[in-house]
Amino acid sequence: MDTPDTGAEAGTDDGGTDDGGGSIPTDCVTEESDRFELGSDSRNATRHVALAAGSGGFVVVYPLNEGGFDDMIARRVPSSGAAGEPIALTDTFASERAPALVWNGSGYIVGWHDNDGRGFEVVTRALNAEGQPLGASRVISTPTTGRLHDSLALAVDDDGVVAAFVEEDVARSTRLLQSIRLADDGSPMGTPSVITDPPANEPALVGREGGSVVVWARSGDDGATAVARLLDASAMAAGAVLPVGTQPNAGGVVGVARTPAGQLATVFDANISGGARQEIRFREHAADGTPRNNEVVLSPGTSQGRAPGIAAFAGGYAVAYRATVDPELTGPTIRLLLVSPNGTVNEVTNLDRTSAEGGAVHVAVGFDGTILVAWAEATDTGTTLVARRLRCGT
């Protein structure tokens, strides 16, 4: 059978100085005590999990339905030892969904969208380093009749916290991507600005030199394409929408990360040959956020995967996703790749068996190099939220 022209190349190491060389650690280690079942409920649907690294470890935020409505729960996972007890961030007769989370230097800013006494709006709340709430939640989207707001992404750039989210015009069925700068407590600074015309799906966001960059899968007549747009220091659009993917084959999940050296990369899932094959794609960005070089296929060999997440790790990146098809696996499995700045895969670690569906896999790297991966998995009785901690190169 001929191999289809996918518009990307496999990651290779030519020995050049930009390859990351041997700087990416290998030999990842995790124990049974490093698996945390965060919670479960009877609702079987795609679930968003948010996590971020902070002082002494991580905080994970997830929606849990224990009485008819989704509530937001936070839980601290230290770099070693047992996870903390669940912390209720909401307890209302409303549905809170799709959390985002970022460390702001002293604590966390968490956000989600909910319909607490109104239409769906995006709200934020400050947390301390332990994940405990500080003050009340606040709406950062602009409530407008006939408009819904969802799909929040958060990041920190040189000037503080930035948010991006989607505004949907229900009557017109259009989805506009918007952005706004936030204060250190998560409160909005000004009003949201439109950064792209419709259509827009769930964004990912990261700080860059002089601002931030937002990436998303933009739908079109021929399919969805992974794209990016630069935001300036005011969190407003700077320049045109830039192609990240070279073909309209994006599956819908995107992630973006920045290394301490200022290098950036995007990962996304790609549907090849009309969805007959699913790959994990990688694309470098210059320090200013502009995509460069070619797409790289990260999923090895004939394997397939979906729903990736990415975080900076040891001068390169940690990429986690659902490996759905692989001759070495007996079923869908959470897989972690350690990747050089140009997309060379240095290490492959298979973690837990999981479901093929359940939403994006998320990964964060602690200040001490500990890695935490979190995801939702469908079960016979509903959905379970899981986190797995590991250490690489120790």
Secondary structure, 3 states (H helix, E strand, C coil): CCCCCCCCEECCCCCCCCCCCCCCCCCEECCHHHEEEEEEECCCCCCCCEEEEECCEEEEEEEEECCCCEEEEEEEEECCCCCCCCEECCCCCCCEEEEEEEECCCCEEEEEEECCCCCCEEEEEEECCCCCEEEEEEECCCCCCCEEEEEEEEEEECCEEEEEEEEEECCCCEEEEEEEEECCCCCEEEEEEEEECCCCCCCEEEEECCEEEEEEEEEECCEEEEEEEEECCCCCEEEEEEECCCCCCEEEEEEEEECCCCCEEEEEEEEECCCCEEEEEEEEECCCCCEEEEEEECCCCCCEEEEEEEEEECCEEEEEEEEEECCCCCCCEEEEEEECCCCCEEEEEEEEECCCCCCCCEEEECCCCCEEEEEEEEECCEEEEEEEEEEECC
